[in-house]
Amino acid sequence: MDALLTPFQFEFFRNGTVAAVLVGGLCGLIGVYIVLRGMSYIGHGLSHAVFGGAVVAFVMQFNFYIGAGLWGFVAALLINQTVRRARINADAAIGVVTTASFAIGVALISRYRRFTQSFDAALFGNILGVTKLDVAVIAGVTLLVALAILWLYKQLLFTTFDAEVAQVYGVPTGWVETWFALILAAAIIASIQILGVTMIAAALVVPAITARLLTDSFHRMIVLSTGFGAVTGLLGMYLSFYVDVSSGATIVLLQSFLFFLVLLLSRRWGGRLLHTHV
């Protein structure tokens, strides 16, 4: 028991663990909508866009959350508006906007060499740098995202499964898509300190896909995916402390291991392991 409690003697571990559990659960929740919409690439893209905003904030000496937040929201809106007005595929819009944003970040890094250490933290996460303020911000974003999804629950559900029919029934799909893009951007900004740019996309997708292997029920998928994200966040923090490996990488590796385990079991026993309907 003492060995299990030893890491909690350190403030950085306590802060990091709370943040990792919140971020894991948050990504698991958002990931269900991403997976069911076939939008797995947007998590990868927006995380790279936010990276550009983080670099700009650093260079201009802005608060990280304000700079990256505004940049991420603008990128999300640009993607949404580009798809709606230019009538091009979402993956093309994501590719153009987010790679341009990432390139701005790289260009600034090459110009201002002071960013090297922060560059590593942004790419791979930095659990040592998580402060009580970061935990408070992550908790606040998690609460706001949960409330927003609860508020938009029916509209998001309808739009996720059939956007065209939802529009016929009077659902303002354009606004719903805009709100979802902003929710996703907020989740990514909250997650970047723990997971880093390179791991966020996996944390958004893997728990949701794992839950999808287990059930056909949308509601149960939400619960399972959120739970998987939170639990792997906790266990990943423990493992990363003892094996001295990046917390973001450890969390994603655990999620991937769980996915392959569930995949093997579902193939062995045939179909979903939990037989319920939406």
SULZI-V137931 format. One record per backbone hydrogen bond with DSSP energy under -1.0 kcal/mol. CO is the residue of the C=O (numbers start at 0). NH is the residue of the N-H. If there is no record, write none. Layout:
CO,NH + CO,NH
This chain:
0,4 + 1,5 + 4,7 + 5,8 + 6,9 + 9,13 + 10,14 + 11,15 + 12,16 + 13,17 + 14,18 + 15,19 + 16,20 + 17,21 + 18,22 + 19,23 + 20,24 + 21,25 + 22,26 + 23,27 + 24,28 + 25,29 + 26,30 + 29,33 + 30,34 + 31,35 + 32,36 + 33,38 + 34,37 + 38,41 + 40,44 + 41,45 + 42,46 + 43,47 + 44,48 + 45,49 + 46,50 + 47,51 + 48,52 + 49,53 + 50,54 + 51,55 + 52,56 + 53,57 + 54,58 + 55,59 + 56,61 + 62,66 + 63,67 + 64,68 + 65,69 + 66,70 + 67,71 + 68,72 + 69,73 + 70,74 + 71,75 + 72,76 + 73,77 + 74,78 + 75,79 + 76,80 + 77,81 + 78,82 + 79,83 + 80,84 + 81,85 + 88,92 + 89,93 + 90,94 + 91,95 + 92,96 + 93,97 + 94,98 + 95,99 + 96,100 + 97,101 + 98,102 + 99,103 + 100,104 + 101,105 + 102,106 + 103,107 + 104,108 + 105,109 + 106,110 + 107,111 + 111,114 + 112,115 + 114,118 + 115,119 + 116,120 + 117,121 + 118,122 + 119,123 + 120,124 + 121,196 + 122,197 + 125,128 + 126,129 + 130,134 + 131,135 + 132,136 + 133,137 + 134,138 + 135,139 + 136,140 + 137,141 + 138,142 + 139,143 + 140,144 + 141,145 + 142,146 + 143,147 + 144,148 + 145,149 + 146,150 + 147,151 + 151,155 + 152,156 + 153,157 + 154,158 + 155,159 + 156,160 + 157,161 + 161,165 + 162,166 + 163,167 + 164,168 + 165,170 + 166,169 + 170,172 + 171,175 + 172,176 + 173,177 + 174,178 + 175,179 + 176,180 + 177,181 + 178,182 + 179,183 + 180,184 + 181,185 + 182,186 + 183,187 + 184,188 + 185,189 + 186,190 + 187,191 + 190,194 + 191,195 + 192,125 + 195,198 + 195,199 + 198,202 + 199,203 + 200,204 + 201,205 + 204,208 + 205,209 + 206,210 + 207,211 + 208,212 + 210,214 + 213,273 + 216,220 + 217,221 + 218,222 + 219,223 + 220,224 + 221,225 + 222,226 + 223,227 + 224,228 + 225,229 + 226,230 + 227,231 + 228,232 + 229,233 + 230,234 + 231,235 + 232,236 + 233,237 + 234,238 + 235,239 + 236,240 + 237,241 + 238,242 + 239,244 + 245,249 + 246,250 + 247,251 + 248,252 + 249,253 + 250,254 + 251,255 + 252,256 + 253,257 + 254,258 + 255,259 + 256,260 + 257,261 + 258,262 + 259,263 + 260,264 + 261,265 + 262,266 + 263,267 + 264,268 + 265,269 + 273,275
